[in-house]
Amino acid sequence: MQTNSVGVIGAGRVGTVLAAKFRAAGYTISAVSGHSDATRMRVETMLPGVEVLEPRDVAAVSDILILSVPDDSLVHVAEEPAAPAL
């Protein structure tokens, strides 16, 4: 059985844990996005081997996309992967 790949935009505390749970359930984690040093350290620790990419790139390589960002950023982040590249 082939599973869909999962990407996470917003790999903070919640997003990283969700990705780890999906991985434990047998899903491939294609990539995550996040910019802080704490996020990168969290990904290296909890999701070894998973790339940290820009949101648009995470969306491009994922079958399932989890948006795990603060409410006030949700609309902007949801629109970004769909916007044409410049």
Buried (B, 14 or more C-beta within 10 A) or exposed (E): EEEEBBBBBBBBEEBBBBBBEBBEEEBBBBBBBBEEEEBBEBBEEBBEEBBBBBBBBBBBEBEEBBBBBEEEEEEEBBEBBEEEEE
